[in-house]
C-alpha cells in the first residue's frame, strides 16, 4: 500500500479497503460482514462532523473573529500562538478529554492562526497533537485511567505522577525542538500590529477547502458566496481595525456559532458525548439559520483524507482479528532478554498505535508485558509503563492515526500531497526514535 501510493497518485484508503477485503477473505477466511464491522465509524463521524461544522464557521466569518480576539489577547506576539494551542490541548486532555476530541476542537482554529500569520502549519499541527498527548496521562485522564487500571489489576507498582510527567516532559521537549527547527526563531521577533490600516498578509483564514465534486448541486457555490458576503465582514481585511462592522444578522450568526463551538466543547469534554454526532447536530442548527451555507459546507468536508484514514484503519482491524498483532506481541514477550523484550514491546506499541487506537494498544500490550515484569528480571515496572505509555501515544502525529488525520484534514492553502508526506515522514521518524529514547531514559537508566 505504501509503495503503490507513493509511486502513483492513488488514494491509500482505496488500496487499504481492497487489501482488507482480499487479505480478510482469502487469507483469514473472514466474512465480509466481519471486515465491514472493522470500519471505524466513530472516527469517520468525527472527521465529517468537525470539518462540516468548521466549514460553516469559516464561511460565516466566525473563524476570523476568533483569530482577531485571540491574537489581541497575546498582544500580537506571534510566537506565543503555537504554545497557547499546546497548552490548551494539554489542559483539556489532562482534565479528562479524549485526545482526538481536544485535537478536533483546537486544530482547525490553530490552523487558521497559522495561515493568517505565516506560521508553519506542520509546526502548529504537531504542537497541538503533542500538547494533547502531553496532558493525556494525568491521573484523571482517559489514558491515565486505562494505564493505571491495567497495571494495578496486574498487581504491579504504579506511579501515576511519573507516567504523567514522563509523557508531558517528552512531548514538551519534542515540541521545543520542533519549534526552533520549523521557523520558531523567526516568530520570536514577529508582531501583529493592529494599529496599521493595511490588510493582513493572508486575506482569508481558510480551515477547510473550497467546495468541489459532484456534491455541488445547481448554483449552490454562487448562492453560498452570496450568503457569505451578506453575513460576513469586509472580505478585503476581515481582521483589520477598519473592517466594516457586520450587520445585526451577521453578528448574531457569528455569536450563535461561537455558542455552538462552546457547546460542542462542553458536551464532549464535560458530558462525554460523541463529538461526531454533536458537531453535525450543531452544524445542522447553524445551517437552518442560513440554508445556502449548507450547500457549500457539505462539499468542504475532507473526503479524500477521510477515505484514506478509514481505509487504513479497517485494514489494521483485519490484522488484529487475524491475530497478527497478538502473535507478534507474545513472541516478543517470550524473548530471553527482558531488556530486549521491553524495547521491542515499546516498538510494537509505537508501530501499532501509529495506525490504530492508542487506547486499544495501551489496554492490550501492557498486559503482554506483565509476565516478565513480575518475574524479577530487573526491569523497573514503573519505568517500563512510562516508556510504554509515551511510545504508544506520541506517534499519534501519524496521518493514519485519529489526531494526525484531524490535523491533515485541517491544513489548508498548502500542497496537500506534500503536507501528507511531511506528516508521514515525521510520524515515521518519531515512531523509530521515540521508543529507543524513552526505553533508554525510563528503563535502562
C-alpha positions as a LaTeX table, in Angstrom:
\begin{tabular}{lrrr}
\hline
Residue & $x$ (\AA) & $y$ (\AA) & $z$ (\AA) \\
\hline
Unk1 & 0.00 & 0.00 & 0.00 \\
Unk2 & 2.74 & 2.44 & 0.96 \\
Unk3 & 4.82 & 1.71 & $-2.13$ \\
Unk4 & 1.94 & 1.95 & $-4.60$ \\
Unk5 & 0.50 & 5.12 & $-3.03$ \\
Unk6 & 3.96 & 6.71 & $-3.08$ \\
Unk7 & 4.72 & 5.89 & $-6.72$ \\
Unk8 & 1.27 & 6.62 & $-8.16$ \\
Unk9 & $-1.35$ & 9.23 & $-7.16$ \\
Unk10 & $-3.74$ & 6.63 & $-5.78$ \\
Unk11 & $-5.60$ & 7.20 & $-2.54$ \\
Unk12 & $-4.14$ & 4.82 & 0.04 \\
Unk13 & $-7.57$ & 4.35 & 1.54 \\
Unk14 & $-8.75$ & 2.65 & $-1.66$ \\
Unk15 & $-5.75$ & 0.33 & $-1.52$ \\
Unk16 & $-6.39$ & $-0.39$ & 2.16 \\
Unk17 & $-10.06$ & $-1.27$ & 1.64 \\
Unk18 & $-9.12$ & $-3.65$ & $-1.17$ \\
Unk19 & $-6.32$ & $-5.08$ & 0.98 \\
Unk20 & $-8.70$ & $-5.63$ & 3.88 \\
Unk21 & $-11.14$ & $-7.42$ & 1.57 \\
Unk22 & $-8.58$ & $-9.66$ & $-0.14$ \\
Unk23 & $-6.49$ & $-10.48$ & 2.94 \\
Unk24 & $-9.53$ & $-10.92$ & 5.14 \\
Unk25 & $-11.42$ & $-13.23$ & 2.79 \\
Unk26 & $-8.60$ & $-15.13$ & 1.04 \\
Unk27 & $-6.08$ & $-15.42$ & 3.88 \\
Unk28 & $-8.02$ & $-15.15$ & 7.13 \\
Unk29 & $-11.24$ & $-16.76$ & 5.92 \\
Unk30 & $-13.32$ & $-13.87$ & 7.24 \\
Unk31 & $-16.79$ & $-12.94$ & 6.11 \\
Unk32 & $-17.25$ & $-9.54$ & 4.51 \\
Unk33 & $-19.62$ & $-8.54$ & 7.31 \\
Unk34 & $-16.77$ & $-9.11$ & 9.78 \\
Unk35 & $-14.47$ & $-6.91$ & 7.69 \\
Unk36 & $-17.09$ & $-4.18$ & 7.46 \\
Unk37 & $-17.52$ & $-4.38$ & 11.22 \\
Unk38 & $-13.95$ & $-3.12$ & 11.50 \\
Unk39 & $-14.84$ & 0.13 & 9.73 \\
Unk40 & $-14.06$ & 2.99 & 12.19 \\
Unk41 & $-17.49$ & 4.56 & 12.28 \\
Unk42 & $-16.68$ & 6.81 & 15.24 \\
Unk43 & $-13.58$ & 8.21 & 13.54 \\
Unk44 & $-15.49$ & 8.68 & 10.28 \\
Unk45 & $-18.25$ & 10.61 & 12.01 \\
Unk46 & $-15.73$ & 12.69 & 13.95 \\
Unk47 & $-13.88$ & 13.81 & 10.83 \\
Unk48 & $-17.07$ & 14.51 & 8.88 \\
Unk49 & $-18.74$ & 16.37 & 11.73 \\
Unk50 & $-15.77$ & 18.53 & 12.66 \\
Unk51 & $-14.88$ & 19.57 & 9.09 \\
Unk52 & $-18.55$ & 20.24 & 8.33 \\
Unk53 & $-19.03$ & 22.41 & 11.42 \\
Unk54 & $-15.83$ & 24.38 & 10.90 \\
Unk55 & $-16.67$ & 24.87 & 7.23 \\
Unk56 & $-19.78$ & 26.71 & 8.36 \\
Unk57 & $-17.80$ & 28.62 & 10.99 \\
Unk58 & $-15.30$ & 29.69 & 8.31 \\
Unk59 & $-17.94$ & 30.66 & 5.78 \\
Unk60 & $-19.85$ & 32.90 & 8.19 \\
Unk61 & $-16.73$ & 34.73 & 9.42 \\
Unk62 & $-16.56$ & 33.21 & 12.92 \\
Unk63 & $-13.04$ & 31.84 & 12.45 \\
Unk64 & $-11.80$ & 35.31 & 11.53 \\
Unk65 & $-13.44$ & 36.65 & 14.68 \\
Unk66 & $-11.67$ & 34.04 & 16.83 \\
Unk67 & $-8.35$ & 34.87 & 15.21 \\
Unk68 & $-8.74$ & 38.58 & 15.90 \\
Unk69 & $-9.70$ & 38.10 & 19.56 \\
Unk70 & $-7.01$ & 35.54 & 20.34 \\
Unk71 & $-4.14$ & 37.43 & 18.74 \\
Unk72 & $-5.13$ & 40.59 & 20.58 \\
Unk73 & $-5.11$ & 38.55 & 23.80 \\
Unk74 & $-1.41$ & 37.71 & 23.29 \\
Unk75 & $-0.73$ & 41.36 & 22.41 \\
Unk76 & 0.38 & 40.47 & 18.92 \\
Unk77 & 3.16 & 38.07 & 19.95 \\
Unk78 & 3.02 & 35.59 & 17.10 \\
Unk79 & 5.49 & 33.18 & 18.72 \\
Unk80 & 3.11 & 32.68 & 21.65 \\
Unk81 & 0.28 & 31.35 & 19.49 \\
Unk82 & 1.61 & 27.78 & 18.95 \\
Unk83 & 2.33 & 27.47 & 22.68 \\
Unk84 & $-1.14$ & 28.67 & 23.58 \\
Unk85 & $-2.54$ & 25.91 & 21.38 \\
Unk86 & $-0.17$ & 23.39 & 23.01 \\
Unk87 & $-1.27$ & 24.48 & 26.48 \\
Unk88 & $-4.99$ & 24.45 & 25.70 \\
Unk89 & $-4.98$ & 20.92 & 24.31 \\
Unk90 & $-2.76$ & 19.70 & 27.18 \\
Unk91 & $-5.16$ & 21.22 & 29.69 \\
Unk92 & $-8.19$ & 19.67 & 28.00 \\
Unk93 & $-6.78$ & 16.13 & 27.94 \\
Unk94 & $-5.36$ & 16.41 & 31.47 \\
Unk95 & $-8.82$ & 17.04 & 32.91 \\
Unk96 & $-10.38$ & 14.07 & 31.12 \\
Unk97 & $-10.93$ & 14.99 & 27.48 \\
Unk98 & $-10.36$ & 12.29 & 24.89 \\
Unk99 & $-7.28$ & 13.26 & 22.92 \\
Unk100 & $-8.94$ & 13.20 & 19.45 \\
Unk101 & $-11.79$ & 15.35 & 20.76 \\
Unk102 & $-9.41$ & 18.01 & 22.07 \\
Unk103 & $-7.40$ & 17.99 & 18.83 \\
Unk104 & $-10.55$ & 18.11 & 16.71 \\
Unk105 & $-11.77$ & 21.21 & 18.55 \\
Unk106 & $-8.47$ & 23.10 & 18.61 \\
Unk107 & $-6.73$ & 22.06 & 15.37 \\
Unk108 & $-8.98$ & 23.92 & 12.89 \\
Unk109 & $-8.66$ & 27.13 & 14.90 \\
Unk110 & $-4.90$ & 26.66 & 15.28 \\
Unk111 & $-4.51$ & 26.16 & 11.54 \\
Unk112 & $-6.44$ & 29.37 & 11.00 \\
Unk113 & $-3.83$ & 31.21 & 13.06 \\
Unk114 & $-1.04$ & 29.52 & 11.14 \\
Unk115 & $-2.42$ & 30.56 & 7.78 \\
Unk116 & $-3.10$ & 34.09 & 8.93 \\
Unk117 & 0.31 & 34.82 & 10.40 \\
Unk118 & 2.67 & 32.74 & 8.33 \\
Unk119 & 3.31 & 30.08 & 10.96 \\
Unk120 & 4.41 & 26.71 & 9.62 \\
Unk121 & 1.18 & 24.69 & 9.56 \\
Unk122 & 3.05 & 21.45 & 10.20 \\
Unk123 & 4.60 & 23.02 & 13.31 \\
Unk124 & 1.22 & 24.23 & 14.52 \\
Unk125 & $-0.47$ & 20.89 & 13.95 \\
Unk126 & 2.31 & 18.95 & 15.65 \\
Unk127 & 2.27 & 21.19 & 18.72 \\
Unk128 & $-1.48$ & 20.71 & 19.03 \\
Unk129 & $-1.07$ & 16.92 & 18.96 \\
Unk130 & 1.94 & 16.88 & 21.28 \\
Unk131 & 0.06 & 19.11 & 23.68 \\
Unk132 & $-2.87$ & 16.71 & 23.72 \\
Unk133 & $-0.57$ & 13.75 & 24.31 \\
Unk134 & 1.47 & 15.63 & 26.90 \\
Unk135 & $-1.53$ & 16.06 & 29.16 \\
Unk136 & $-3.03$ & 12.70 & 28.33 \\
Unk137 & $-1.70$ & 10.71 & 31.29 \\
Unk138 & $-2.85$ & 12.77 & 34.24 \\
Unk139 & $-4.46$ & 10.64 & 36.99 \\
Unk140 & $-7.94$ & 11.81 & 35.90 \\
Unk141 & $-7.41$ & 11.47 & 32.15 \\
Unk142 & $-8.63$ & 8.72 & 29.82 \\
Unk143 & $-5.16$ & 7.37 & 29.00 \\
Unk144 & $-4.05$ & 7.64 & 32.61 \\
Unk145 & $-7.12$ & 5.83 & 33.88 \\
Unk146 & $-6.72$ & 2.95 & 31.42 \\
Unk147 & $-2.99$ & 2.53 & 32.05 \\
Unk148 & $-3.18$ & 2.76 & 35.83 \\
Unk149 & $-6.12$ & 0.35 & 35.98 \\
Unk150 & $-4.34$ & $-2.29$ & 33.91 \\
Unk151 & $-1.18$ & $-2.00$ & 35.99 \\
Unk152 & $-2.99$ & $-2.17$ & 39.33 \\
Unk153 & $-5.02$ & $-5.21$ & 38.25 \\
Unk154 & $-1.73$ & $-6.96$ & 37.45 \\
Unk155 & $-0.52$ & $-6.26$ & 40.98 \\
Unk156 & 2.42 & $-4.19$ & 39.74 \\
Unk157 & 3.68 & $-0.99$ & 41.37 \\
Unk158 & 2.23 & 2.12 & 39.78 \\
Unk159 & 3.21 & 5.77 & 39.88 \\
Unk160 & 0.50 & 7.90 & 38.33 \\
Unk161 & 2.51 & 11.11 & 38.52 \\
Unk162 & 5.62 & 9.54 & 37.00 \\
Unk163 & 3.68 & 8.41 & 33.93 \\
Unk164 & 2.00 & 11.81 & 33.64 \\
Unk165 & 5.18 & 13.86 & 33.89 \\
Unk166 & 7.09 & 11.42 & 31.68 \\
Unk167 & 4.57 & 11.99 & 28.89 \\
Unk168 & 4.38 & 15.74 & 29.48 \\
Unk169 & 8.15 & 16.11 & 29.65 \\
Unk170 & 8.88 & 14.14 & 26.48 \\
Unk171 & 6.15 & 15.84 & 24.44 \\
Unk172 & 7.19 & 19.29 & 25.68 \\
Unk173 & 10.84 & 18.61 & 24.85 \\
Unk174 & 9.95 & 17.39 & 21.37 \\
Unk175 & 7.75 & 20.45 & 20.85 \\
Unk176 & 10.58 & 22.82 & 21.79 \\
Unk177 & 12.87 & 21.10 & 19.28 \\
Unk178 & 10.18 & 21.29 & 16.60 \\
Unk179 & 9.52 & 24.96 & 17.35 \\
Unk180 & 13.09 & 26.02 & 16.65 \\
Unk181 & 13.58 & 23.53 & 13.81 \\
Unk182 & 10.50 & 24.78 & 11.93 \\
Unk183 & 10.95 & 28.52 & 11.98 \\
Unk184 & 10.15 & 29.38 & 15.57 \\
Unk185 & 13.21 & 31.59 & 15.93 \\
Unk186 & 11.81 & 33.98 & 13.30 \\
Unk187 & 8.48 & 34.09 & 15.10 \\
Unk188 & 10.10 & 35.39 & 18.30 \\
Unk189 & 10.54 & 38.82 & 16.76 \\
Unk190 & 7.23 & 38.81 & 14.83 \\
Unk191 & 4.39 & 41.01 & 15.97 \\
Unk192 & 0.85 & 41.61 & 14.72 \\
Unk193 & 0.29 & 45.35 & 14.52 \\
Unk194 & $-3.40$ & 46.13 & 14.78 \\
Unk195 & $-2.78$ & 49.84 & 14.62 \\
Unk196 & $-1.92$ & 49.63 & 10.95 \\
Unk197 & $-4.72$ & 50.07 & 8.44 \\
Unk198 & $-3.06$ & 47.85 & 5.87 \\
Unk199 & $-4.50$ & 44.38 & 5.21 \\
Unk200 & $-3.02$ & 41.28 & 6.78 \\
Unk201 & $-0.59$ & 39.26 & 4.64 \\
Unk202 & $-3.15$ & 36.48 & 4.16 \\
Unk203 & $-6.59$ & 37.91 & 3.39 \\
Unk204 & $-8.63$ & 34.87 & 4.40 \\
Unk205 & $-8.30$ & 32.32 & 7.18 \\
Unk206 & $-9.10$ & 29.02 & 5.47 \\
Unk207 & $-9.65$ & 25.99 & 7.69 \\
Unk208 & $-11.50$ & 23.99 & 5.04 \\
Unk209 & $-11.13$ & 23.63 & 1.29 \\
Unk210 & $-13.31$ & 25.11 & $-1.39$ \\
Unk211 & $-16.31$ & 23.09 & $-2.46$ \\
Unk212 & $-15.66$ & 20.65 & $-5.25$ \\
Unk213 & $-17.04$ & 17.47 & $-6.77$ \\
Unk214 & $-20.49$ & 16.22 & $-7.79$ \\
Unk215 & $-21.99$ & 17.06 & $-4.41$ \\
Unk216 & $-22.28$ & 20.69 & $-5.59$ \\
Unk217 & $-25.82$ & 20.83 & $-6.92$ \\
Unk218 & $-27.11$ & 23.60 & $-9.15$ \\
Unk219 & $-25.74$ & 27.06 & $-8.45$ \\
Unk220 & $-25.00$ & 26.33 & $-4.80$ \\
Unk221 & $-21.49$ & 27.79 & $-4.97$ \\
Unk222 & $-22.72$ & 31.23 & $-6.08$ \\
Unk223 & $-25.61$ & 31.08 & $-3.63$ \\
Unk224 & $-23.26$ & 30.26 & $-0.79$ \\
Unk225 & $-20.83$ & 33.02 & $-1.67$ \\
Unk226 & $-23.71$ & 35.50 & $-1.84$ \\
Unk227 & $-24.78$ & 34.36 & 1.62 \\
Unk228 & $-21.23$ & 34.74 & 2.92 \\
Unk229 & $-20.97$ & 38.27 & 1.58 \\
Unk230 & $-24.29$ & 39.12 & 3.21 \\
Unk231 & $-23.34$ & 37.90 & 6.70 \\
Unk232 & $-19.58$ & 38.47 & 6.89 \\
Unk233 & $-17.24$ & 41.39 & 7.40 \\
Unk234 & $-15.32$ & 43.24 & 4.69 \\
Unk235 & $-13.59$ & 40.40 & 2.76 \\
Unk236 & $-10.63$ & 42.63 & 1.92 \\
Unk237 & $-9.46$ & 42.94 & 5.53 \\
Unk238 & $-11.57$ & 40.86 & 7.92 \\
Unk239 & $-9.12$ & 41.36 & 10.80 \\
Unk240 & $-8.12$ & 44.95 & 10.28 \\
Unk241 & $-9.19$ & 47.72 & 12.61 \\
Unk242 & $-11.04$ & 49.47 & 9.81 \\
Unk243 & $-13.04$ & 46.43 & 8.74 \\
Unk244 & $-16.69$ & 47.15 & 8.24 \\
Unk245 & $-18.88$ & 46.14 & 11.11 \\
Unk246 & $-21.26$ & 43.31 & 10.31 \\
Unk247 & $-24.97$ & 43.72 & 10.22 \\
Unk248 & $-27.11$ & 42.66 & 13.15 \\
Unk249 & $-27.84$ & 39.34 & 11.50 \\
Unk250 & $-24.16$ & 38.75 & 10.80 \\
Unk251 & $-23.04$ & 39.44 & 14.34 \\
Unk252 & $-25.91$ & 37.36 & 15.72 \\
Unk253 & $-24.95$ & 34.46 & 13.44 \\
Unk254 & $-21.31$ & 34.63 & 14.49 \\
Unk255 & $-22.21$ & 34.79 & 18.17 \\
Unk256 & $-24.54$ & 31.83 & 17.68 \\
Unk257 & $-21.69$ & 29.92 & 16.02 \\
Unk258 & $-19.37$ & 30.71 & 18.93 \\
Unk259 & $-22.04$ & 29.48 & 21.34 \\
Unk260 & $-22.24$ & 26.32 & 19.23 \\
Unk261 & $-18.48$ & 25.75 & 19.45 \\
Unk262 & $-18.55$ & 26.27 & 23.22 \\
Unk263 & $-21.50$ & 23.90 & 23.46 \\
Unk264 & $-19.53$ & 21.34 & 21.47 \\
Unk265 & $-16.63$ & 21.56 & 23.92 \\
Unk266 & $-18.89$ & 21.34 & 26.97 \\
Unk267 & $-20.91$ & 18.37 & 25.72 \\
Unk268 & $-17.85$ & 16.43 & 24.54 \\
Unk269 & $-15.45$ & 17.24 & 27.35 \\
Unk270 & $-17.88$ & 17.61 & 30.24 \\
Unk271 & $-20.60$ & 15.10 & 29.40 \\
Unk272 & $-18.65$ & 12.59 & 27.26 \\
Unk273 & $-20.95$ & 12.95 & 24.26 \\
Unk274 & $-19.83$ & 11.75 & 20.82 \\
Unk275 & $-18.06$ & 14.61 & 19.06 \\
Unk276 & $-19.20$ & 13.47 & 15.62 \\
Unk277 & $-22.91$ & 13.48 & 16.39 \\
Unk278 & $-22.71$ & 16.69 & 18.42 \\
Unk279 & $-20.77$ & 18.61 & 15.75 \\
Unk280 & $-23.15$ & 17.52 & 12.97 \\
Unk281 & $-26.14$ & 18.48 & 15.11 \\
Unk282 & $-24.73$ & 21.94 & 15.80 \\
Unk283 & $-23.83$ & 22.28 & 12.13 \\
Unk284 & $-27.41$ & 21.47 & 11.16 \\
Unk285 & $-28.80$ & 24.10 & 13.52 \\
Unk286 & $-26.44$ & 26.71 & 12.06 \\
Unk287 & $-27.34$ & 25.62 & 8.53 \\
Unk288 & $-31.02$ & 26.10 & 9.22 \\
Unk289 & $-30.23$ & 29.72 & 10.14 \\
Unk290 & $-28.60$ & 30.26 & 6.71 \\
Unk291 & $-29.55$ & 27.32 & 4.46 \\
Unk292 & $-27.45$ & 28.37 & 1.48 \\
Unk293 & $-24.26$ & 27.90 & 3.50 \\
Unk294 & $-25.06$ & 24.22 & 3.95 \\
Unk295 & $-24.69$ & 23.58 & 0.22 \\
Unk296 & $-21.15$ & 24.89 & 0.29 \\
Unk297 & $-20.13$ & 23.42 & 3.65 \\
Unk298 & $-21.07$ & 19.83 & 2.88 \\
Unk299 & $-18.77$ & 19.96 & $-0.14$ \\
Unk300 & $-15.90$ & 21.21 & 2.02 \\
Unk301 & $-15.75$ & 18.05 & 4.13 \\
Unk302 & $-12.30$ & 16.45 & 3.72 \\
Unk303 & $-13.47$ & 13.36 & 1.85 \\
Unk304 & $-10.09$ & 12.20 & 0.42 \\
Unk305 & $-8.46$ & 12.26 & 3.86 \\
Unk306 & $-11.45$ & 10.51 & 5.41 \\
Unk307 & $-11.23$ & 7.79 & 2.76 \\
Unk308 & $-7.53$ & 7.33 & 3.46 \\
Unk309 & $-7.80$ & 7.12 & 7.24 \\
Unk310 & $-10.85$ & 4.88 & 7.40 \\
Unk311 & $-9.38$ & 2.51 & 4.82 \\
Unk312 & $-6.10$ & 2.04 & 6.64 \\
Unk313 & $-7.89$ & 1.66 & 9.99 \\
Unk314 & $-10.14$ & $-1.03$ & 8.54 \\
Unk315 & $-7.13$ & $-2.97$ & 7.28 \\
Unk316 & $-5.44$ & $-2.78$ & 10.68 \\
Unk317 & $-8.58$ & $-4.20$ & 12.31 \\
Unk318 & $-8.38$ & $-7.14$ & 9.91 \\
Unk319 & $-4.81$ & $-7.75$ & 11.05 \\
Unk320 & $-5.92$ & $-7.62$ & 14.67 \\
Unk321 & $-8.75$ & $-10.09$ & 14.07 \\
Unk322 & $-6.31$ & $-12.41$ & 12.29 \\
Unk323 & $-4.21$ & $-12.42$ & 15.45 \\
Unk324 & $-1.19$ & $-10.83$ & 13.79 \\
Unk325 & $-0.73$ & $-8.19$ & 16.49 \\
Unk326 & $-1.09$ & $-10.63$ & 19.39 \\
Unk327 & 1.22 & $-13.11$ & 17.68 \\
Unk328 & 3.98 & $-10.54$ & 17.42 \\
Unk329 & 3.41 & $-9.26$ & 20.94 \\
Unk330 & 3.53 & $-12.69$ & 22.58 \\
Unk331 & 6.58 & $-13.65$ & 20.53 \\
Unk332 & 8.44 & $-10.58$ & 21.75 \\
Unk333 & 7.37 & $-11.04$ & 25.36 \\
Unk334 & 8.80 & $-14.54$ & 25.28 \\
Unk335 & 12.32 & $-13.44$ & 24.43 \\
Unk336 & 15.13 & $-14.46$ & 26.78 \\
Unk337 & 16.40 & $-10.91$ & 27.35 \\
Unk338 & 13.92 & $-8.81$ & 29.38 \\
Unk339 & 15.54 & $-5.54$ & 28.29 \\
Unk340 & 15.25 & $-6.52$ & 24.65 \\
Unk341 & 11.66 & $-7.58$ & 25.17 \\
Unk342 & 10.89 & $-4.22$ & 26.81 \\
Unk343 & 12.40 & $-2.34$ & 23.87 \\
Unk344 & 10.57 & $-4.39$ & 21.26 \\
Unk345 & 7.25 & $-4.04$ & 23.10 \\
Unk346 & 7.76 & $-0.26$ & 23.03 \\
Unk347 & 8.38 & $-0.53$ & 19.28 \\
Unk348 & 5.27 & $-2.64$ & 18.75 \\
Unk349 & 3.20 & $-0.20$ & 20.76 \\
Unk350 & 4.51 & 2.68 & 18.66 \\
Unk351 & 4.02 & 0.99 & 15.28 \\
Unk352 & 0.54 & $-0.35$ & 16.00 \\
Unk353 & $-0.63$ & 2.89 & 17.61 \\
Unk354 & 0.54 & 4.87 & 14.58 \\
Unk355 & $-2.19$ & 3.10 & 12.59 \\
Unk356 & $-4.74$ & 2.19 & 15.25 \\
Unk357 & $-6.24$ & 3.30 & 18.55 \\
Unk358 & $-3.75$ & 4.27 & 21.24 \\
Unk359 & $-6.34$ & 3.35 & 23.84 \\
Unk360 & $-6.62$ & $-0.18$ & 22.44 \\
Unk361 & $-2.83$ & $-0.51$ & 22.32 \\
Unk362 & $-2.43$ & 0.51 & 25.96 \\
Unk363 & $-5.11$ & $-1.93$ & 27.02 \\
Unk364 & $-3.72$ & $-4.85$ & 25.03 \\
Unk365 & 0.08 & $-4.59$ & 25.03 \\
Unk366 & 0.73 & $-3.68$ & 28.65 \\
Unk367 & $-0.81$ & $-6.98$ & 29.84 \\
Unk368 & 1.58 & $-8.80$ & 27.50 \\
Unk369 & 4.49 & $-7.38$ & 29.48 \\
Unk370 & 3.09 & $-8.43$ & 32.86 \\
Unk371 & 4.74 & $-11.91$ & 32.96 \\
Unk372 & 8.32 & $-10.73$ & 32.59 \\
Unk373 & 7.70 & $-7.65$ & 34.77 \\
Unk374 & 6.53 & $-9.96$ & 37.55 \\
Unk375 & 9.39 & $-12.44$ & 37.14 \\
Unk376 & 12.03 & $-10.31$ & 38.85 \\
Unk377 & 14.21 & $-9.86$ & 35.77 \\
Unk378 & 15.41 & $-6.41$ & 36.76 \\
Unk379 & 13.11 & $-4.36$ & 34.53 \\
Unk380 & 11.66 & $-1.47$ & 36.50 \\
Unk381 & 7.85 & $-1.76$ & 36.13 \\
Unk382 & 7.25 & 1.94 & 36.77 \\
Unk383 & 9.84 & 2.98 & 34.19 \\
Unk384 & 8.60 & 0.46 & 31.63 \\
Unk385 & 4.98 & 1.58 & 31.98 \\
Unk386 & 6.11 & 5.17 & 31.45 \\
Unk387 & 8.11 & 4.18 & 28.38 \\
Unk388 & 5.22 & 2.13 & 27.00 \\
Unk389 & 2.76 & 4.95 & 27.62 \\
Unk390 & 4.87 & 7.52 & 25.76 \\
Unk391 & 5.76 & 5.15 & 22.90 \\
Unk392 & 2.12 & 4.25 & 22.30 \\
Unk393 & 0.80 & 7.82 & 22.20 \\
Unk394 & 3.48 & 10.17 & 20.92 \\
Unk395 & 3.16 & 8.51 & 17.49 \\
Unk396 & $-0.37$ & 9.86 & 17.12 \\
Unk397 & 1.20 & 12.53 & 14.92 \\
Unk398 & 0.99 & 9.91 & 12.17 \\
Unk399 & $-1.55$ & 10.88 & 9.48 \\
Unk400 & $-3.02$ & 7.39 & 9.86 \\
Unk401 & $-3.97$ & 7.96 & 13.50 \\
Unk402 & $-7.00$ & 9.94 & 14.60 \\
Unk403 & $-5.07$ & 13.02 & 15.74 \\
Unk404 & $-2.83$ & 13.10 & 12.69 \\
Unk405 & $-5.84$ & 12.65 & 10.44 \\
Unk406 & $-7.59$ & 15.63 & 12.02 \\
Unk407 & $-4.53$ & 17.84 & 11.54 \\
Unk408 & $-4.20$ & 16.67 & 7.94 \\
Unk409 & $-7.85$ & 17.49 & 7.32 \\
Unk410 & $-7.43$ & 20.93 & 8.95 \\
Unk411 & $-4.35$ & 22.00 & 6.97 \\
Unk412 & $-5.33$ & 24.31 & 4.14 \\
Unk413 & $-3.79$ & 26.54 & 1.48 \\
Unk414 & $-0.92$ & 24.06 & 1.19 \\
Unk415 & 0.18 & 21.34 & $-1.20$ \\
Unk416 & $-1.90$ & 18.51 & 0.22 \\
Unk417 & 0.33 & 15.72 & $-1.01$ \\
Unk418 & 3.46 & 17.46 & 0.26 \\
Unk419 & 1.88 & 18.10 & 3.65 \\
Unk420 & 0.82 & 14.47 & 3.88 \\
Unk421 & 4.32 & 13.26 & 3.05 \\
Unk422 & 5.88 & 15.55 & 5.65 \\
Unk423 & 3.43 & 14.42 & 8.31 \\
Unk424 & 4.00 & 10.80 & 7.38 \\
Unk425 & 7.78 & 11.30 & 7.39 \\
Unk426 & 7.74 & 12.89 & 10.82 \\
Unk427 & 5.43 & 10.18 & 12.07 \\
Unk428 & 7.83 & 7.51 & 10.80 \\
Unk429 & 10.78 & 9.28 & 12.43 \\
Unk430 & 9.11 & 9.62 & 15.80 \\
Unk431 & 7.93 & 6.00 & 15.61 \\
Unk432 & 11.54 & 4.84 & 15.25 \\
Unk433 & 13.28 & 7.29 & 17.57 \\
Unk434 & 10.83 & 7.75 & 20.46 \\
Unk435 & 10.72 & 4.11 & 21.66 \\
Unk436 & 14.52 & 3.95 & 21.83 \\
Unk437 & 14.82 & 7.25 & 23.69 \\
Unk438 & 12.12 & 6.58 & 26.28 \\
Unk439 & 13.32 & 2.98 & 26.74 \\
Unk440 & 16.81 & 4.26 & 27.50 \\
Unk441 & 15.60 & 7.05 & 29.79 \\
Unk442 & 12.97 & 5.18 & 31.77 \\
Unk443 & 14.01 & 1.51 & 31.59 \\
Unk444 & 17.78 & 1.38 & 31.20 \\
Unk445 & 18.63 & 4.36 & 33.39 \\
\hline
\end{tabular}
